[in-house]
Structures are given as structure tokens and as C-alpha cells.
Amino acid sequence: MGVARCGPTGWMVTGTEIPDLLRRPILRRINYVGELAVAPDHRNRGIARALLHQTEHDMCQAGYGALVLGHDRHLTRFYQRLGYTSARRLALDLAPWGHHVRSNRRWWHTVKPLAPEVSLRTVYGSPVLTGLLPG
Ligand SMILES: CC(C)(COP(=O)(O)OP(=O)(O)OC[C@H]1O[C@@H](n2cnc3c(N)ncnc32)[C@H](O)[C@@H]1OP(=O)(O)O)[C@@H](O)C(=O)NCCC(=O)NCCS
């Protein structure tokens, strides 16, 4: 009746913008929900909320610092209500290597920190995820 599929997405695994040195640490700290869907007959009963909460809990236990998704603009409010921050652009603060910026014409990015050392700052209107890598 519902599914949440989680795993690294293309830019994390093969994206040339991420320095090779940082790829493994990033893959250990961010995970990506590639699919969240509930069968039409079962919607609006809290199933997606429960699936996402369980996913967050499992990812937290596994040591991930943040969960990221891509979504259609009309779902911004849906994710906001579940504690996510959505924007056209999402930046990862990879100091001292700089920022890694994701943007996509079709999708919005949404993100939720899962660990106390990870937080979101807003820079020029876009969220920046900090604290992912050891300082
Ligand atoms: C989006 C989707 C996953 C929501 O599933 P769901 O089980 O109906 O969602 P929930 O019942 O857990 O809803 C959680 C909250 O979000 C709200 N919500 C649900 N769908 C929403 C929508 N489309 N827009 C805005 N808010 C929405 C609910 O009212 C609920 O709020 P509440 O807790 O204050 O009552 C489901 O509509 C779906 O499968 N859509 C098609 C696939 C899709 O678009 N997936 C997202 C890909 S990123």
C-alpha cells in the first residue's frame, strides 16, 4: 500500500562535482529517498508520514546526518509539515573544500538534518547543510 525507497542517488555516486576524496564520507552521511508513494485508495491516512518517520529513524540509527529528497513543487507544504526544508537549490557545506550546490529545473530539493551536529543555514535564500563532515 505504500513504499519509501532509500539509497544514494546519481550525483552522490558518480557526480564529478564532488571531490573523490569526499565521496565516501558523504555517502556515509547523507541518504536520499528516491521514491515515496502511497496507493491512491490509502492516501491521507498518515502512511507516508509513518514511512518517512521510520526511514528517518533507521537512517539516524545507521549514522546518517541528513535525509534528502527531490520533489514536485506542489509537495513543498507536504514536506514542510513533516519537518523538511524545500528550495530550488540545496548546498552542502564541505569546508574546507567549499560548497557543493545542487539545483534542478524540474525538482525541488528538500532536506532534514538527522543528527545534532548537522544543521541548516540559509544563505541568499537557499538552505546550506553544514556539519556533515568532521570539522
Ligand atoms: C504524497 C503522498 C506520498 C502522500 O501520502 P499520504 O499517505 O497520503 O500522506 P499522509 O497521509 O502521511 O500525509 C501527511 C500529511 O501531509 C498532508 N498531505 C498529504 N498529501 C499532501 C499533498 N499532496 N499536499 C499537501 N499536503 C499533503 C496530509 O494532510 C497530512 O497532514 P496532517 O498530518 O497535518 O494531517 C501520496 O499522495 C502519493 O503517493 N502521491 C503520489 C506519489 C508522489 O507524489 N510521491 C512524492 C514523491 S517526492
Ligand as a Chemical Component Dictionary entry (heavy atoms), coordinates in Angstrom:
data_LIG
# 
_chem_comp.id                   LIG 
_chem_comp.type                 NON-POLYMER 
_chem_comp.pdbx_formal_charge   0 
_chem_comp.three_letter_code    LIG 
# 
loop_
_chem_comp_atom.comp_id 
_chem_comp_atom.atom_id 
_chem_comp_atom.alt_atom_id 
_chem_comp_atom.type_symbol 
_chem_comp_atom.charge 
_chem_comp_atom.model_Cartn_x 
_chem_comp_atom.model_Cartn_y 
_chem_comp_atom.model_Cartn_z 
_chem_comp_atom.pdbx_ordinal 
LIG C1  C1  C 0 2.423  12.447 -1.473 1  
LIG C2  C2  C 0 1.942  11.108 -0.884 2  
LIG C3  C3  C 0 3.138  10.175 -0.719 3  
LIG C4  C4  C 0 1.290  11.372 0.481  4  
LIG O1  O1  O 0 0.931  10.114 1.072  5  
LIG P1  P1  P 0 -0.168 10.028 2.236  6  
LIG O2  O2  O 0 -0.029 8.708  2.901  7  
LIG O3  O3  O 0 -1.483 10.372 1.690  8  
LIG O4  O4  O 0 0.304  11.202 3.216  9  
LIG P2  P2  P 0 -0.047 11.320 4.783  10 
LIG O5  O5  O 0 -1.457 10.834 4.977  11 
LIG O6  O6  O 0 1.010  10.646 5.593  12 
LIG O7  O7  O 0 0.035  12.865 4.972  13 
LIG C5  C5  C 0 0.892  13.501 5.897  14 
LIG C6  C6  C 0 0.470  14.961 5.980  15 
LIG O8  O8  O 0 0.647  15.609 4.702  16 
LIG C7  C7  C 0 -0.609 16.126 4.217  17 
LIG N1  N1  N 0 -0.632 15.846 2.759  18 
LIG C8  C8  C 0 -0.839 14.643 2.181  19 
LIG N2  N2  N 0 -0.754 14.759 0.840  20 
LIG C9  C9  C 0 -0.500 16.063 0.592  21 
LIG C10 C10 C 0 -0.312 16.827 -0.609 22 
LIG N3  N3  N 0 -0.371 16.272 -1.819 23 
LIG N4  N4  N 0 -0.082 18.152 -0.490 24 
LIG C11 C11 C 0 -0.010 18.753 0.735  25 
LIG N5  N5  N 0 -0.168 18.082 1.917  26 
LIG C12 C12 C 0 -0.429 16.769 1.825  27 
LIG C13 C13 C 0 -1.659 15.339 4.977  28 
LIG O9  O9  O 0 -2.855 16.095 5.090  29 
LIG C14 C14 C 0 -1.002 15.138 6.324  30 
LIG O10 O10 O 0 -1.068 16.309 7.112  31 
LIG P3  P3  P 0 -1.583 16.223 8.617  32 
LIG O11 O11 O 0 -0.684 15.246 9.317  33 
LIG O12 O12 O 0 -1.453 17.610 9.129  34 
LIG O13 O13 O 0 -2.977 15.718 8.516  35 
LIG C15 C15 C 0 0.866  10.448 -1.784 36 
LIG O14 O14 O 0 -0.117 11.418 -2.083 37 
LIG C16 C16 C 0 1.411  9.889  -3.090 38 
LIG O15 O15 O 0 1.826  8.706  -3.147 39 
LIG N6  N6  N 0 1.427  10.701 -4.173 40 
LIG C17 C17 C 0 1.930  10.255 -5.460 41 
LIG C18 C18 C 0 3.421  9.997  -5.430 42 
LIG C19 C19 C 0 4.184  11.233 -5.015 43 
LIG O16 O16 O 0 3.908  12.346 -5.452 44 
LIG N7  N7  N 0 5.194  10.987 -4.132 45 
LIG C20 C20 C 0 6.091  12.016 -3.657 46 
LIG C21 C21 C 0 7.316  11.945 -4.500 47 
LIG S1  S1  S 0 8.548  13.061 -3.903 48 
# 
loop_
_chem_comp_bond.comp_id 
_chem_comp_bond.atom_id_1 
_chem_comp_bond.atom_id_2 
_chem_comp_bond.value_order 
_chem_comp_bond.pdbx_ordinal 
LIG C1  C2  SING 1  
LIG C2  C3  SING 2  
LIG C2  C4  SING 3  
LIG C2  C15 SING 4  
LIG C4  O1  SING 5  
LIG O1  P1  SING 6  
LIG P1  O2  DOUB 7  
LIG P1  O3  SING 8  
LIG P1  O4  SING 9  
LIG O4  P2  SING 10 
LIG P2  O5  DOUB 11 
LIG P2  O6  SING 12 
LIG P2  O7  SING 13 
LIG O7  C5  SING 14 
LIG C5  C6  SING 15 
LIG C6  O8  SING 16 
LIG C6  C14 SING 17 
LIG O8  C7  SING 18 
LIG C7  N1  SING 19 
LIG C7  C13 SING 20 
LIG N1  C8  SING 21 
LIG N1  C12 SING 22 
LIG C8  N2  DOUB 23 
LIG N2  C9  SING 24 
LIG C9  C10 SING 25 
LIG C9  C12 DOUB 26 
LIG C10 N3  SING 27 
LIG C10 N4  DOUB 28 
LIG N4  C11 SING 29 
LIG C11 N5  DOUB 30 
LIG N5  C12 SING 31 
LIG C13 O9  SING 32 
LIG C13 C14 SING 33 
LIG C14 O10 SING 34 
LIG O10 P3  SING 35 
LIG P3  O11 DOUB 36 
LIG P3  O12 SING 37 
LIG P3  O13 SING 38 
LIG C15 O14 SING 39 
LIG C15 C16 SING 40 
LIG C16 O15 DOUB 41 
LIG C16 N6  SING 42 
LIG N6  C17 SING 43 
LIG C17 C18 SING 44 
LIG C18 C19 SING 45 
LIG C19 O16 DOUB 46 
LIG C19 N7  SING 47 
LIG N7  C20 SING 48 
LIG C20 C21 SING 49 
LIG C21 S1  SING 50 
# 
